Each structure stands twice: as C-alpha cells, then as structure tokens.
Amino acid sequence: MSQLYPSSKDFTSENLEKEIITRFRSLVKFLPPKCRIFRETWDTSTVLCLDFDDCPSYLPISKVKSPLLSEIAQKLGISQSISFKMGNRSMGWVTLPVKESQ
C-alpha cells in the first residue's frame, strides 16, 4: 500500500522552514532567485529577512512593493516584520499590521 502522507521524518522544523520559504517565494514572483530569504528571531518576534546582497538592483522595487510582501507574509503567518538587507546591513524595515481576531 502506498503512503498517503509524508513520513514523520519529513516534519522536522528545518523541512517546515524550507517549505514556508518556498511557498512565500512562489507567491512573490518578482523577487529574483539570488534574493536570499530567511527568518530570524528578534526578542519574541519573527522577522522575515530579504537579503539583496547578490542582486542589489532589486532592492528599490522590492521596497516599493512592501505592501504586497507584507500581505503575503501575513497570509502565510510567517513573520511580524520584514527586514530588507544587503548582507549584514539593514536597508529597511516593515512592521506588519496586527490582524484583528474574528
């Protein structure tokens, strides 16, 4: 009988992290493949980091499109803020609006 669900070994935090970043990238098609996407913990918050060190020309347009990035990050529930970076340098920051409980 074939397996209908992935095995429990597929549910590691590392694999889940990769999956959520892959989903985010698939929804934000204007980000170049060279843009490094990762999450960091800052105090009690999670920050979605977009590193444009290898593709600096994409930073300005990505900052302009930050409302779309924020909407997608919020929809996926992957962070409370977005950090725009060039290597170790912070080039911008967006705090996502708090969603009202329904």
N, C-alpha and C positions, 0 to 999 in steps of 0.2 A: 504494500500500500504506500503510495507516495505521500510525502509530508505536505500538509496544507499550510502550515505556519512555519516561520523560521524557527530554528532551534534556539534554546535559551542562551547559547553562547553568542548569538547574534545581537542580544540585547545588552551589550556592555555600554557603559557611558561613552566610551570612545566611538563606538559604532553609531550610537544615537546622535552624538555631536556631529559626526560626519554627515549623517542623514539630514539633519535640520539645516546644516550649511548648504548642502546640495539642493534642498528644497528652496531655500532662500535664493540661491544663485539662479535656479531655474525660473523663478518668478521675476527676477531683476535682470533682464537680458542685456541691458545697456552696460553693465559692468564687464570690463574686459577679463579674460581668463587670467591675466597677470595680476589682477587685483586680489590680494590675499585677504580672505575673510575668516575671522576667528572671533571667539568670545573670551572676555576676561571678566573676572570678578573684581569689583571695586567695592570695598566695605560689604554692604549687604545687597548690592545691586549687580546685575549682569549687564555688561556693555558689549554691544556688537561693534567690532573693530573692522574698518575697511582700510587696508594699507595699500597706498598708491605709489610706493617706493619704486616699483618696476614699471609703472605706467602713469607718470605724473600729469600727462596731458588730460587724463580722465577725471582728475580731482575736481576742477571747477564745475563741470557739468553734473557730476555726482552730487556736489553740494547744493546745486540749484534744484536737483531732483530729490532732495532730502525728505520732502513730504511723502513722496511715493515710497521711499525706502522705509520711512517710519511706519507707514500704513502696513506694509508687508511684514515688517518685523513684529509689529503689534498683533497682526492677524495670526502669525505663527507662534506668538508668545515667547520669543527668544531673547528679548532684552528690554530694559527700561530706557536705554540710551544708545546712541550711535556715535562712535568716535571716528573721525576722518584723520588718517595718519599718513606720514611719509617717513617710513622707517620708525625710529623712536620719537619723532617729533609729532606733536598733536597739531593738526591743521584746522580742526573744527569739531564741534560737539553739538548734538541734537538730543534733547530730552523728549521722550515720547509722552504724549498726553495720557493722563490717567483715565482708564476706561471706567465708566460708571457701572456699578453692579446692577444686574437686571433681576 
